[in-house]
Amino acid sequence: MSLSTKPLAQSPPLQHLTYQELDILHTLRGFCAFYVVIFHAKFILWSGGRQYLQVHPRTTWGILDYLAFGADMLSSAGYEMVIFFFVLSGFFIRYAQLRKHRKPIAFYKNRIVRIYPPFLFASVLAAVGVWCIAQGVPAALATDNGRELNATLAQAWQELRTLGVGGVARTLGFMQVGNVYIGYNDVYWSLLPEAIFYLVVPLAFWRIWAYYGVSVVLHVVGLLWTQHGPLNPFTDYLLTFNFYFAVGAMFYDVVVRTPWLTWTRRVPGWVLYVLLAGLFGGLLLLAVLKLKPLSGLVSALLAILSMSTLLAGKVSGQNLLMRLLHTTGVFSFSLYLYHFPLLLLCYSALVLLTGETVFYARYYWLALPLVTGVAYMLYWLTERVSVAYFRKV
C-alpha cells in the first residue's frame, strides 16, 4: 500500500480522547510560553546571577532579598521548557493525526498556513525593532560594556543592513543569518526542529512503533557521543530533539491504549503534586548546572507527569490561575514568537530613559504584563486572523 493512502493506525485505540478532554492541556502550553518569556526578560532586562551578586553581596541581604532572588531563580529553565513544549507538540500531533488523518500534502499545507503567517509578521517585527533601536538608541548597540546582549544586537543590525536573497532564504528556513537570527529573535532556534518533525510525521507515523524505536536508539547515541563538536541543525534534530517529539506521540498512544489514566486517578493528588515539585526542583538544579542531556530527560518526565495529572482530573480547570494559563495557551505561539523583539524594545526604552545599559533593578517584572498584553493584541491581529481566513478557504 502506498504511503499516501495507508492509514496511520491499523487497529483502533482502546479509548478515544475528545478535544474537550484535551482542552485543559492548553494550560501547559500557556505555562511553558510564559515561563520562556520570564526567562528571556531576565536576560534582557536584569543583570542577575553572578553579576548581581558582585554588586549586591549576600552579606547585605535581608529576608525579602532572599525571597526575591529565589523567585528570580525559579525561571532558570528556559531551554527545558522548550523541551517540555516539544513533548506537548508530539502528543497533540499524534492526537490530531489519529482523529483526522491527513495525507502528506494536506498535512504540510495545514502546518504551513498555521506557522508561517505569524512567523513572517514576527520576523518583520524583529527586523523593524532592531532598525528602530539602531536609529533611535545607538547606545543599546554599544559593545564597550562587554555585555553579550549589546554585542549580539550590534551583529543583528549589521546582518540586517547587508541582508540579501540568501539571508531571506535562510530566515524562511528558520536558520541563522551569519551567527544571529533575523532581528535577533533568538526564539527561532526551536522552530527548525519543530519544522523537521512536521516534515517526517507522514513517514514516521506510517510505521509508528519503528519510529519510536529508532528515536530511542538515536537519542542514546546522542547521549553517548560526547566528543563531537558543534553539529548542524539536522544532526541535532536526529540525535536530540526528535526524541522529545517521539516521547509526546508515544505517550498519547499509551494513554489511549492502556488504563494509564485509570491508574493515575487512583494515585492521591498530593502524591502527584510532591512528584511534580521534586521533578521541577531537580530540573532547576540541572538547568543551572547546564547539564542539558539530563535536564532534557527530566523535562520530558515532567511533561508526562503534568499531562497525566491534568488528564486524570487532579487539578480543577476552573480556578483563576488555570483559566489565565489556558487563555495564555490559546495565544502561546504568538506570545512565543513576539516576546523577544518586544523585550528588546523595552530594553532600548530603558536605555533611552536611564542612560544605562546594565540594570540591577528588577525592571523585567514590569515588562512581563506589558509584553504579554501586546503579544495578545498581536495574536488577534495576526495569528487569529490568518487561522480564521485559511479555515474558510
C-alpha positions, 0 to 999 in steps of 0.5 A: 500500500502506498504511503499516501493512502495507508492509514496511520493506525491499523487497529483502533485505540482502546479509548478515544480522547475528545478535544474537550478532554484535551482542552485543559492541556492548553494550560501547559502550553500557556505555562511553558510560553510564559515561563520562556518569556520570564526567562528571556526578560531576565536576560534582557532586562536584569543583570542577575546571577553572578553579576548581581551578586558582585554588586549586591553581596549576600552579606547585605541581604535581608529576608525579602532579598532572599525571597526575591532572588529565589523567585528570580531563580525559579525561571532558570529553565528556559531551554527545558521548557522548550523541551517540555513544549516539544513533548506537548507538540508530539502528543497533540500531533499524534492526537490530531493525526489519529482523529483526522488523518491527513495525507502528506500534502494536506498535512504540510499545507495545514502546518504551513498556513498555521506557522508561517503567517505569524512567523513572517509578521514576527520576523518583520517585527524583529527586523523593524525593532532592531532598525528602530533601536539602531536609529533611535538608541545607538547606545543599546548597540554599544559593545564597550560594556562587554555585555553579550546582549549589546554585542549580539544586537550590534551583529543583528543590525549589521546582518540586517543592513547587508541582508540579501536573497540568501539571508531571506532564504535562510530566515524562511528556513528558520536558520541563522543569518551569519551567527544571529537570527533575523532581528535577533529573535533568538526564539527561532532556534526551536522552530527548525526542529519543530519544522523537521518533525512536521516534515517526517510525521507522514513517514514516521507515523506510517510505521509508528512503533519503528519510529519510536524505536529508532528515536530511542536508539538515536537519542542514546547515541546522542547521549553517548557521543560526547566528543563531537563538536558543534553539529548542524541543525539536522544532526541535532534534530536526529540525535536530540530533539526528535526524541522529545517529539517521539516521547509526546506521540508515544505517550498519547498512544499509551494513554489511549491504549492502556488504563494509564489514566485509570491508574493515575486517578487512583494515585492521591493528588498530593502524591502527584503534586510532591512528584511534580515539585521534586521533578521541577526542583531537580530540573532547576538544579540541572538547568543551572548546572547546564547539564542539558542531556539530563535536564532534557530527560527530566523535562520530558518526565515532567511533561508526562507527569503534568499531562497525566495529572491534568488528564486524570482530573487532579487539578480543577480547570476552573480556578483563576490561575488555570483559566489565565494559563489556558487563555495564555495557551490559546495565544502561546505561539504568538506570545512565543514568537513576539516576546523577544523583539518586544523585550528588546524594545523595552530594553532600548526604552530603558536605555533611552530613559536611564542612560544605562545599559546594565540594570540591577533593578528588577525592571523585567517584572514590569515588562512581563504584563506589558509584553504579554498584553501586546503579544495578545493584541498581536495574536488577534491581529495576526495569528487569529486572523490568518487561522480564521481566513485559511479555515474558510478557504 
